[in-house]
Amino acid sequence: MENDMETVSLIKTGFDLKDREVVCYPYLIVTFKIHLPRLFMTPRIAYTVVTTDMVKGAAARSNMFPETVEIGIQGTSIIPELIEEEEALKNARKTALRWIMYKFHSFRAPRIEVIQRQKAYKAFFHADIKGRTVLVDSVKGLEQDDIR
């Protein structure tokens, strides 16, 4: 069997992932700078980070652009992307536009530019908790309901 190692950007985690079987889930993370025009004033500038799921295509606002680390991982541990990067960017842009129109009650079209863009992966792994095997999200950790 071939050792098909790939290098990916993994979202930094507090968990020790050594000697664990991890599965990497793909995301596109984008920072937008939004120029919102205002009558007789300089444009309002707003920033937002949007994370798009590269499997389902769902986009959601994030609270920050995460730090990543480069790791080598087997290709079989990476969940394949089902949507193209450009479609994920389009979904992220729509989410940013919806947010800016809601937040500032604007009816004028803003100018949206991409400041930072990176494809990153989130790691998931199994752990034994109280005699049960649970799937752990390496960024969020375990929810209280998962432990019961």
N, C-alpha and C positions, 0 to 999 in steps of 0.2 A: 504494500500500500504506500502510495506517495505521501510525502509530508508537504501538503499545499498550504504553506503559511502565507498570510496576508498581513500587511501593516495597516492598521486603522487608527483613527482618532477616537479614543474612548473618553467619555465624560468622566472627569475626575471624581473619585469616590473615596469615602472614608473606610470602606471595607477592604480587607486583604483578599485579593482575588487569586493569589497564588495557590496552586494545587486544587483549584475548583474548576468544575466544568461550567463554563459560562456560555451564554447565548447573547449575541450582540444584535440589538434592534436599531435600525437606521433612522436618523432624523436629519433634517436640514434646518440649521439655526441661522437666522438672519437678523441683523440690526438695521433698522430703517431710520433715516433722518427725514422728517416730514416738515415741509415748508407750507404753512397754512396762510393764504392771503387774507389780509384784513383791510377794510376800507380806510383810506387816508393814514395808514400806519405801516410800519415795517411788518413783514410776515412773521407770524408766530412760528417758532421752531420747537418741535417735539421729537423725542426719540422713543422708540419702542423695539423690543426684541420679540420675534415670533418664531416658534418652533413648529415645523411641519413634519408630520409622521410620513415617512417615505414608503410605507406599506399601504395605509388607508387613504392618505392624502389630507387628513384633518390637520388644520392649523389652529394654534392657540397662542395667546400672548404669554410671554415668560417674564420673570422678574429680573433676569440678568442673562448675559452671555456667559455660558459656563466655561470653566477652564478644562482643557483636554490634555491627555497624554497619549503619545504614540505607543501602541503595543503590537506585538506580533501574535496573531491568532489563526487557528485553522479555518480554512474557508468554509468548512461544514458547520462551524459555530456561528456563522453570520446569516441572519435572516435576509433573503434577497429583497431588493427594492422592487415594488410593483408599479411605481409611478416614476416618471422622468423628473430630473432635477428642475427643469424649467417649469413644469406643471406645479411642483411643490413651491417654487418661488412665486408663481402666480397666485396660488392659494394663500401664501403668507402675505402678499401684497394686499389681497382682498381683505384679510383679517385686519391688517394695519389701517386700511382705509375705513372700514366699519368702526374701528375703535376711535379714530381721530374725529370722525363725523359725530359719533355719539358723545365723546368727551367734551368737545368744544362747540357742539350744536352748529356746525358749519354747513352751509349750503353751497359753498364754492369748492371746486375741485382742488385739492392740494397737490403739490409736487412731491413725489416720494422718491428718495434715492437710497440705494443700498450702500451702507457704510461697511458692514462686515458680513461675511457669509462663509459658512463652513458646514460640511457634512460630518456629522459625529454619530457615534453609536453609544447606546446605553446598555450596560451589562445587566443580565439577570442570571441568578444562580439558585440552586436548591439548597435548603438548610433544614436540619431536623430540629424542630421546636416542640417540646413536650410530647415526644413520640410521634409527631406528625411531620411529614415532609411538606414544606411550603416553598413557594417561589418568591424569592426576594429581589426587589428592585434595588439596584446598587446606588441609586440616587436618593429615592424617598425612604428606603429601608422597609421595615415592616409596619403595618398599621396595627393598632391595638386589637382590631377585630381578627387579624390573622393569628394572633398569639392565643386566643381563647380556644 
